[in-house]
């Protein structure tokens, strides 16, 4: 099917019986009421939980959609949307509230596409990561809001410059043929992050998220990792260096899925900028240190992109309906992208799941790991791949599999235990540097203040 037809077909599937929604800006109390209203309307497929509190004590609420809320089902992928990381970038916050109402209403109406999505995916929606900053911005209102008013949290910290800097560790590690995945956190990381950042890190450590998007404003483009370039001589956002991940082609596909399902993002010309296909590598736009999307990729199994959704960071209420219609199909289509590549169970000879097993794909130097139940999810483009599963104390197993363009291929691994080795054979081989030693080798560098992400 032609690329331009796909968003049209998907949108037509969503139009039938679409609910009338209220297009208003929601202060914190109103946001909480809206979330609990959705939960009360769809009690059997939703759950509300808090991952922590902001500096000023506001809950960081998440609304979950699943046919078994609160339960991870083996082989069902976990997906998340995060909005309002910068308090004055408010469109994502409102879109996620609209999406929550829409998913509930369409599920109640029996929309086949939405029903299948909720039954096959565990969807987590956080409308606001920075509720304190939003309240500062909302007091100014859309007409007089300053470009930076309410951007930071209540401690004046930019939350998208507040995650542990794993990029620097990764770039050094790469020079000594070390890993670029599941990089350990620095020993003192908790003392260096804000309450909101701490809550998010603990959240993404507790769930085996597969795919994610972080919603921003101030531009119109789908941005993908890496955000931080390796060459630190480039300090100004006017100097750019394309910095791809090992999954660069996959990230481009994920970004294009959103941009081409969006009403105008894919056209490229927006807000006085031009981005081919409506997408960009983060560092190619400007280098950003300690950002959330790179952290997801380097610390967890999650592939995250950043969505810049409006030229106006705080659009007026009369523009919200138009923005919702422009983003509705894209928001749904992007969730569906979690169902691609390969997935399966890693188990022992007694069919017990093996947690933390490493899944490696030949030719792509970025591994993922199995979850607590032994299930894994590896996003991949269509093609034929050689995949290896390995775990401590077990013999690795390698298979070749073909990935199609539709549903993920199911690839299970049953690992046999290694023979017990003699004491002399247990001595570690090689001189892999531990995280503490690695940190001593890395010279901390100052980071640049950004203007967008």
C-alpha positions in Angstrom: 0.0 0.0 0.0 1.4 3.5 -0.9 2.8 5.3 2.2 0.4 8.2 1.8 -2.6 5.9 1.8 -1.8 4.2 5.1 -2.7 7.2 7.4 -5.8 7.8 5.4 -7.0 4.2 5.8 -6.2 4.2 9.5 -8.0 7.5 10.0 -11.1 6.2 8.3 -11.1 3.3 10.8 -11.1 5.8 13.7 -13.8 8.1 12.3 -16.9 5.9 12.9 -18.6 7.0 16.0 -15.8 9.3 17.2 -16.7 10.8 20.5 -17.3 14.5 21.1 -14.4 15.7 23.3 -13.8 18.9 25.3 -10.9 20.9 24.0 -9.8 22.9 27.0 -6.5 23.5 28.9 -6.5 21.4 32.1 -4.9 22.7 35.3 -3.6 20.0 37.7 -6.9 19.4 39.5 -8.7 19.3 36.2 -6.2 16.9 34.7 -6.6 14.5 37.7 -10.4 14.7 37.3 -10.1 13.9 33.6 -8.0 10.9 34.2 -10.3 9.5 36.9 -13.3 10.2 34.7 -11.8 8.0 32.0 -11.0 5.3 34.6 -14.6 5.3 35.8 -15.9 5.1 32.3 -13.6 2.1 31.3 -12.9 0.4 34.7 -12.2 -3.0 33.3 -9.4 -1.9 30.9 -7.8 1.0 32.8 -5.8 1.7 35.9 -4.4 4.9 37.4 -1.2 4.8 39.4 1.3 7.4 40.5 5.1 6.9 39.9 6.0 9.6 42.5 5.6 13.3 43.3 6.9 16.5 41.9 9.0 19.0 43.9 5.8 20.7 45.1 4.1 17.4 45.9 1.9 16.9 42.9 1.4 13.3 41.8 2.9 12.1 38.5 -0.1 10.1 37.4 -0.1 7.4 34.7 -3.2 6.0 33.1 -2.8 2.4 31.9 -4.9 0.7 29.2 -4.9 -3.1 29.1 -7.3 -6.0 29.1 -5.7 -7.0 32.4 -4.8 -3.7 34.1 -1.9 -3.9 36.5 -0.6 -7.2 35.1 2.2 -7.8 32.7 1.0 -10.6 30.3 3.9 -12.6 28.8 4.5 -11.7 25.2 2.4 -8.5 25.5 4.7 -5.4 24.9 4.7 -2.4 27.2 4.4 1.0 25.6 4.5 4.5 27.1 3.7 8.2 26.2 5.1 11.0 28.3 4.0 14.6 27.9 4.6 18.0 29.4 8.3 17.3 30.4 8.8 21.1 29.8 6.0 22.7 31.8 5.2 25.4 29.2 5.1 22.9 26.3 1.5 22.0 26.8 0.0 20.5 23.6 1.3 17.0 24.4 -0.4 17.2 27.8 -3.7 17.9 26.2 -3.3 15.4 23.3 -2.6 12.6 25.8 -5.8 13.5 27.7 -7.7 13.5 24.5 -6.1 10.2 23.5 -7.1 8.7 26.8 -10.7 9.7 26.4 -10.7 8.5 22.8 -9.3 5.1 23.6 -11.9 4.6 26.3 -14.8 5.8 24.2 -13.8 3.8 21.1 -13.3 0.7 23.1 -16.8 1.0 24.6 -18.1 1.5 21.0 -16.5 -1.8 19.9 -14.0 -0.2 17.5 -12.1 -3.3 16.3 -8.8 -1.5 15.8 -8.8 0.1 19.2 -10.1 -3.1 20.9 -7.3 -5.1 19.4 -4.7 -2.5 20.4 -5.8 -2.5 24.0 -6.0 -6.3 24.2 -2.6 -6.8 22.6 -0.7 -3.9 24.2 -0.1 -2.6 27.7 -0.3 1.2 27.2 0.9 3.7 29.8 0.0 7.4 29.4 1.6 10.1 31.5 0.1 13.4 30.5 2.4 15.5 32.7 5.9 14.8 33.9 6.3 18.4 35.1 3.0 19.5 36.7 4.7 22.2 38.8 6.2 23.9 35.7 2.8 23.7 33.9 1.1 25.6 36.7 3.6 28.5 36.4 3.1 28.6 32.6 -0.7 28.3 32.9 -0.9 31.4 35.2 0.6 33.4 32.3 -1.9 31.9 29.9 -1.3 31.3 26.1 -1.5 34.9 25.2 1.4 36.2 27.4 3.4 33.1 28.0 7.1 33.6 27.8 9.3 31.3 25.8 10.9 29.8 28.9 8.2 30.6 31.5 7.4 27.3 33.3 9.8 25.3 31.2 11.8 24.0 34.2 10.6 22.2 37.4 10.0 24.1 40.7 13.8 23.9 41.4 14.5 25.6 38.2 16.0 22.5 36.5 15.4 21.5 32.9 14.2 17.9 33.3 15.4 17.0 29.8 19.0 17.9 30.8 18.8 16.0 34.1 19.2 12.3 33.4 22.6 10.6 34.1 25.0 11.2 31.2 25.3 7.7 29.8 26.3 9.0 26.4 29.8 10.0 27.6 30.3 6.6 29.2 29.1 4.9 26.0 31.4 6.9 23.7 34.4 6.1 25.9 33.3 2.4 26.2 33.0 2.2 22.4 36.7 3.1 22.1 37.6 0.0 24.1 35.0 -2.2 22.4 32.6 -2.0 25.4 28.8 -2.1 25.3 26.3 0.6 24.3 23.4 -0.9 26.1 22.3 -1.4 29.7 25.1 0.9 30.9 25.2 0.9 34.7 24.3 4.1 36.5 26.9 6.2 38.3 27.1 5.4 42.0 25.9 8.8 43.1 23.2 9.3 40.4 20.3 9.7 42.9 21.9 12.8 44.4 22.2 14.5 41.0 18.6 14.2 39.7 15.3 15.9 40.5 12.4 14.2 42.1 10.6 14.0 38.8 13.6 12.5 37.0 14.2 10.0 39.9 10.5 8.9 39.6 10.8 8.3 35.9 14.1 6.4 36.2 12.6 4.1 38.8 9.4 3.7 36.6 11.3 2.7 33.5 13.4 0.3 35.6 10.3 -1.4 36.9 8.6 -2.0 33.5 10.1 -3.7 30.5 9.1 -0.9 28.1 9.6 -1.6 24.4 8.6 1.6 22.7 8.0 5.2 23.8 7.5 8.8 22.7 8.2 12.0 24.6 5.9 14.9 23.6 7.3 18.4 23.3 6.5 21.7 21.6 8.3 24.6 19.9 8.9 22.9 16.6 7.1 20.3 14.4 9.4 17.2 13.8 9.9 13.7 15.0 13.4 13.5 16.6 15.3 10.3 17.2 18.6 9.3 19.0 21.3 10.0 19.5 20.6 13.5 20.9 24.2 13.9 22.0 27.1 14.0 19.6 30.4 12.5 20.5 32.5 15.5 19.5 32.1 18.0 22.3 33.8 20.8 20.4 30.4 21.5 18.8 28.9 23.7 21.6 26.5 25.8 19.6 23.2 24.4 18.3 24.1 25.9 14.9 26.9 23.4 14.6 25.6 19.9 14.0 26.9 16.3 13.7 24.7 13.4 12.7 25.1 10.8 15.4 23.2 7.6 14.6 22.6 4.7 16.9 23.2 1.1 15.7 19.4 1.0 15.2 19.4 4.2 13.0 17.3 2.8 10.1 14.7 1.5 12.6 14.5 4.8 14.4 14.0 6.6 11.1 11.2 4.3 10.3 9.6 4.9 13.7 9.9 8.6 13.3 8.4 8.5 9.7 5.5 6.4 11.0 4.5 9.4 13.1 5.4 12.2 10.7 3.5 10.6 7.7 0.4 9.8 9.8 0.5 13.5 11.0 -1.5 15.9 8.9 1.5 18.1 8.0 4.7 17.1 9.9 5.9 15.1 7.0 5.9 18.1 4.6 9.1 19.3 6.3 8.5 23.0 6.3 7.2 24.0 9.7 8.0 26.9 12.1 10.5 28.3 9.7 12.6 25.1 9.7 12.9 22.3 7.2 13.3 18.7 8.1 13.2 16.1 5.3 10.2 13.8 5.8 9.5 15.7 9.0 12.2 13.8 11.0 15.7 14.4 12.3 18.5 12.8 14.2 18.8 14.7 17.5 22.4 15.5 17.3 22.1 16.5 13.7 19.6 19.2 14.8 21.7 20.2 17.9 23.6 18.3 20.5 21.8 17.7 23.8 23.3 16.2 26.9 21.5 14.2 29.7 18.3 13.9 27.7 15.6 11.3 28.3 15.4 9.6 24.9 19.1 8.7 24.9 18.8 7.5 28.5 16.0 5.1 27.5 18.1 3.6 24.7 21.3 3.3 26.7 19.9 2.1 30.0 16.8 0.1 29.2 15.2 -2.0 26.4 13.1 0.9 25.4 13.3 2.7 22.0 12.1 6.3 22.5 11.7 9.2 20.1 10.9 12.9 20.9 7.9 14.4 19.2 7.9 18.2 18.7 4.3 18.9 17.9 3.6 22.6 17.6 5.3 25.9 16.7 3.4 27.5 19.6 4.4 26.0 22.9 1.1 27.0 24.6 -1.5 27.1 21.8 -4.8 28.8 22.5 -7.8 26.6 23.2 -9.4 27.3 19.9 -6.5 25.5 18.2 -6.7 22.3 20.3 -9.3 20.6 18.2 -7.4 21.1 15.0 -4.2 19.8 16.6 -6.0 16.8 17.9 -7.3 15.9 14.5 -3.8 16.4 13.1 -2.2 14.0 15.7 -4.9 11.5 16.4 -4.0 8.9 13.7 -0.3 9.4 14.3 -0.7 8.8 18.1 -2.5 5.5 17.4 -0.2 4.4 14.5 2.9 4.9 16.6 1.6 2.7 19.4 1.0 0.0 16.8 4.7 0.1 15.9 5.4 -1.8 19.1 4.2 -4.9 17.3 7.1 -5.5 14.9 10.3 -7.4 14.9 10.6 -10.5 17.0 9.4 -11.6 20.4 9.4 -14.8 22.4 10.3 -16.6 25.6 13.7 -17.5 26.9 13.4 -20.5 29.2 15.4 -23.3 30.7 15.0 -27.1 30.0 12.1 -27.2 32.5 10.3 -24.3 30.7 11.0 -21.8 33.5 11.5 -18.3 32.2 15.0 -16.9 32.4 15.1 -13.2 33.3 17.9 -11.0 32.1 18.8 -13.2 29.2 20.7 -11.2 26.5 19.2 -11.1 23.0 21.9 -10.2 20.4 21.2 -9.6 16.6 24.2 -10.1 14.3 25.1 -6.9 12.6 23.4 -4.6 15.1 25.6 -3.8 18.1 22.8 -3.1 20.6 21.4 -5.9 22.8 18.2 -6.1 24.7 17.3 -8.4 27.6 14.4 -10.6 28.6 12.0 -9.4 31.3 11.1 -11.0 34.7 9.0 -13.7 33.1 11.6 -14.5 30.5 9.8 -12.8 27.6 11.6 -10.5 25.3 10.8 -8.0 22.5 13.2 -6.9 19.9 12.1 -4.2 17.4 13.5 -4.9 13.9 12.8 -3.9 10.3 11.6 -6.6 7.9 14.5 -8.8 6.9 16.4 -12.0 7.8 18.4 -12.0 11.0 20.7 -14.2 13.0 19.7 -13.9 16.7 21.5 -15.3 19.8 20.1 -15.7 23.3 22.5 -16.1 26.1 22.4 -16.1 29.9 24.9 -16.8 32.7 25.1 -20.5 33.4 23.5 -21.5 30.1 24.8 -22.4 26.7 24.0 -19.7 24.1 21.6 -20.6 21.3 21.6 -19.0 17.9 18.8 -19.1 15.3 18.0 -17.5 11.9 14.6 -15.9 11.5 12.8 -13.8 9.0 10.8 -10.7 10.0 7.8 -9.6 7.9 6.2 -6.2 7.6 3.2 -7.0 9.8 3.0 -8.9 13.1 6.2 -9.8 15.0 7.9 -13.2 14.4 7.6 -15.5 17.4 11.1 -16.9 18.2 11.5 -18.9 21.5 14.8 -20.0 23.0 15.2 -22.9 25.3 18.7 -22.8 26.8 20.6 -25.8 28.2 22.6 -25.4 31.4 26.4 -25.3 31.0 28.4 -28.1 32.5 29.8 -27.4 35.9 33.4 -26.1 35.5 36.4 -26.8 37.6 37.5 -24.0 40.0 40.5 -23.1 37.8 38.2 -22.6 34.8 36.0 -20.1 36.7 38.6 -17.3 36.6 37.3 -14.4 34.6 38.9 -14.0 31.2 39.7 -10.5 29.8 39.9 -7.2 31.5 36.5 -5.7 31.2 36.4 -2.4 33.0 33.7 -2.1 35.7 31.5 1.0 35.8 33.4 2.6 38.6 36.7 2.4 36.8 35.1 3.6 33.6 33.8 6.7 35.3 37.2 7.6 36.6 38.5 7.5 33.1 35.9 9.8 31.8 36.5 13.6 32.2 33.2 15.4 33.0 32.3 18.0 30.5 29.9 20.9 30.7 26.6 20.7 28.9 25.0 23.3 26.6 21.7 24.9 27.4 19.1 23.9 24.7 16.2 25.8 23.3 13.8 23.0 22.3 13.9 19.4 23.5 
